[in-house]
Amino acid sequence: MKKSWILLTVLCILVGVFVTCNQGKHEKKEIVIAIIPKVDNAIFDQVKESAIKAAKGLGIVLTWEAPTSIDGKKQKELIENLIQYKVDGILISCNDAELLKDPINKAMKAGIKVATFDSDCPKSDRIFYVGTDNKKAGKVCAETMMNLYRKANKNQGQILVLCGGVSALNMAERLSGFRSVISDGKIAEVLYSYEIPDYGKELLTYNLARNHKINGVQMFWGVPVLNGVDSFPAMSKFMKGGGISVFFDVSIPLLNYIKDHPNCATMKQDFSAMGRDGVTNLYNAIKGKTYKIEILYDVKVIDHNNVTAELKKL
């Protein structure tokens, strides 16, 4: 958890947000927007890069405030610190929609424009959401899985589902969309990794070993395979045995694996758009200009048919 004095020092010294920080004066020279991801990992790198580029083009200050864990309390503390230092806007991917409702409302009452990306907090006073249409994405995952079963001439068995944070709305929405196509009777287990890669691997390894009726794996949080399916022994064995898998998010190792294995696919999110559009839309709101209250993106299915073209884009 970043200490208050560290955040204050960064804002004061590195970007000169306040004229005299030590005296608590708040005469701002520039608009300051803070982005709070769920956690600082490679998944959000594209968000960070595009947000920095957008901020530079707009002539504003951007600060990246990543919590040290996915505990919603960490994000709550970050919001409270940012309220104290009177930033102009906050863009947050919420780990816990219920817990973060009051802190977001408190920031709004303090005059800070708050918006969400990636994982929403719709019951709060946040002004907009930008990110994947997660319920639709879950439905696309289910339809993709059913197509993979058909192409492999396999009967659907039990499906194992892996999610990230149990309190994250984007995970709940993806699962809801998935269940609109796949009956609960076909879902062997819904696992929550708390966005810890090794723990996610342990959960999948244990459940694949104990239930041999599982012939499908759906990942709504795909980090465990981003270094390549072959680097994850339990999944590699499952796939070699004819298992059907639908992953989430992309990496070069994962796409190379999909290129050689027609019994799997993954979902590509537009993280660059989240960062670019999130910062631009929030800037417009801060300046009193017209802004959108919702910006949704569809996931793109990457499978054996289009993976070569997608690899050329990375």
N, C-alpha and C positions, 0 to 999 in steps of 0.2 A: 504494500500500500504506500503510495507516494505521500510523504509528509507534507503538511501544509506549507512549511517554509521552503521546501524544494519547489513546489508548484509556483509559489510566489516569486522565488528567485528566478525561475525559468522565465516567467512572464515579464518580470521587471528587467532583468539583465539582458536576456537573449533577444527579446522582441520589443522591449521598451513600451509596454502597454500603458503603464502608468508614469506620470511625470515624476512623482516622488513616492516610491513604494513604502519606504520605512515610515513615512509620516501618514500613511493611510489615505493619501489623496487619490482621487479617481478621475483625473482629467485625461480622458482617453485620446490618443492620437490616431488609433486605428480600430477598425471593427475586429473583434476577436471571436472566433468560433472554435469550440472544443469538440472533438470527436471522442466518444467513449465506445470502443468495441467491446464485445463480450469478454475477450481475452486477447492478448497480443500473440497471434500465431500467423502462419503463412497464409491461411485462408483469407485474412483481411488485408494482405499486402496490396492487392489491386485497389481496394477501397482507399487505402492510405495514399498510394501513389497518385491516383486520379484526383483525390481531394486536395492534395498539395498543389497539383497543377492548376486546378480550378481556383483555389485561393490566390495563387500567384497572379493569375489572369485578372482577378477581381481587385487585387491590391489590398487584401486583408490578411490578418494573422490567423494561422491555423495551429492549434495545439492538439497533440494526440495523447489521450489520457487512458492508458490501458490498465485495467485492474490486474492484480496478481493471481486471481482465481475467479471462478465463475459464480462464487457466492454473491448473490444480489446485494448483500450488505456492503461489499467493496464498491460497487457502482453507486450505491446510495451515498457513501462517504465522499466519493469523487464529485457527485452533484453538489453536495453541501459545500465542499471546498470551492467549487466554481461559482456558486452563489456568492460566497464571501468575497471573491475577487472580481465579481461583477463582469463576467464575460458577457458578450452580446447574444451568443447562441450556443446551444448544445445539440449535437446530433448523436444519438445513442442507440446501440443494439442491445435490447433489454434481456438480461439473464433471467429476471423474475418480474413478470408483468404486474403481479399483484403488489409485491413489495415496493416497486419503484413508482407506483402511482402517486403516492403522497409527495415524495421528493421532487418528482417532475412538476406537480402542481405548485409546490413551494417555489420552484425556480421561475415558473410562469408568473406567479404573483409578485416575484421580485423584479419583474420586467425583462427576464431572459426568455428569448424564444427557444422553445424546445421541440425537436422533431425526432422521429425514430427512423432507423434503417435496419434492414435485415430481419429483426425481431421486434414486433410492435408492442405498444402498451395502450391499446385503444380506449380503455376506461379512464385514462388520464386526460389532462387538458392539452396534451401535446398538439401541435398545430398541423402536422402532416406525417405520413409514413411513406417511405421510399424503399422499395425492395421487391423481392420475389413474391409473386402471388402464390403463397405457400400451400393453400388448400388445393388449388389447381395443380400445383407441382406434385402433391401427393397422389392425386388422381392420375396424372401422367405416368408416375412411377408404376402404379398398379397396372395400368394399361400396357406399359412397356414390358413388365414382367409377364403378363399373360401372353403377349406376342412372342416373347422368348420361349415360353413353354411350348407354344404351338410350333414354332420353327424347329425346336429340338424334338418334336413328337413325344413330349413328356406329359404325363398327367400331373396336375398340381398336387403337391403334397403339403406338408406343413411349412409355413414361412416364418423365419426368424427376423425380427425387426430391431434395428439398432438406432437409437436416438441419442442426442447430446444431453442438454440439460432438461431435467424433468419439469422445471417451471418456465421454460422458454416457450413463448407463444408460437414461434415459427415451427418448432418440433410438433406441438399439439395440432397445428393446422395441417401440417403434412400428413400426420397420422390420420386425421379426420378425413382428408381427401382420399387417402389410401383405403380406408375402411368403407368408403362409399362405393368401392369397386370390389374389394376383397372382403368376404365375410369374416367375422371374428372367429368363426370355427376353424378357419384355415390359418389363423395366426397362432403359432406355437407359443411365442413369448415376445413381449415388448421390453427391450433392455435399455437402460439409461447409463451412459458412460460418464456423465458429468464433464464431458469434453476433455477427458484424460485419455490420450491414445493407448497407453499400455493397459489401462483398466478396460477400455473398450475391446481390446484384443483378447484379454483374459475372459471377458464375458462371452464373446463369440466362441472362443476355443472350448470353454466348458460346456456351453449349450449345444454346440455341434457334436461334441463327443457323447453326450448323454441321451440325445434324441435322434435316432437314426431315421425317423420319419421326415425330418427336415430336408427338403430338396430345393428350398428357395431362401435367399437372404436379401433383405431390403435394408439398405443403409440410408437413413435420413441425415446422418452425420458421417461423412465419408473419410475423415482423416486417417483411420487405421490402414487404408489401402493406398493413400496418396504417394507413398514411397514405393509402391508396386505390390501387386498381389503376391508375387513370389517371395517377398520379404516377410510375409505373414503366413507361416507354415500351415496353420489350421485352415485358412481360407484357400490357400493354394491346393491343399489336399481335397477340400470340398469341391473346388472348381474342376480339378482333374477327374473327380468321380462323377462329373456330369451335373453338378449343381448349377442352379440358375441364380444369378445375382444382378441386382440393380443398385449402383452406387450413387454417391452424390458428390459433386464438384470434380475438378479436373487437375491433372498433373501430367507431365510427360511420361513418367513410368507407368501410370495407370492407363493412359491412352495407348501406349505401346502394347500393354497387356491385352486390351480390348481388341486391338488390331489382329491379334493372333488367336483370340478366343471368342467365337460367335455366341456363346451362351451367357454373355453379360453386356451391360450398358451402364452409362452414367448420365447424370444431369449437370448441365453447365449453367451456372448462374451468372448474371451480368454484374459482377462486383465493381467493375470500372464505372459503370453507369450509376451505381449507388453512391459512390464517392463524389463523382462529378455533379450529378443532379441534386444530390442531397445538399452539398455546399451551396450550389447556385440558387436552389429554391429557398434555402434558409436565409441566404444573403438578401434575396428579394423581400422576404417577410420582414427582416430587420429594417430594411430601407423603406418599408411601407409600400412596396410595389406589389403587383399581382403575383400570387404564387399558387401552386397546385396543392390540394389537400391530400392527394393520394397519387403516387406514381408506382405502377405495378409493372413487373417484367415477367415474361414467361420463361420457364426453363427450356433449354434446348437439349433434346435427346441425342447423345453420342453413342453410336453402336458400331458394329462391324462394317456397316455400309458407308458411313461418313467420317470415320475416325481418321483416315489418312489426311483428308482435307483439313480437319481440325488440328491435327498435329502441326501442320505447316503454319498455323496462326500463332503457335506458342514460341 
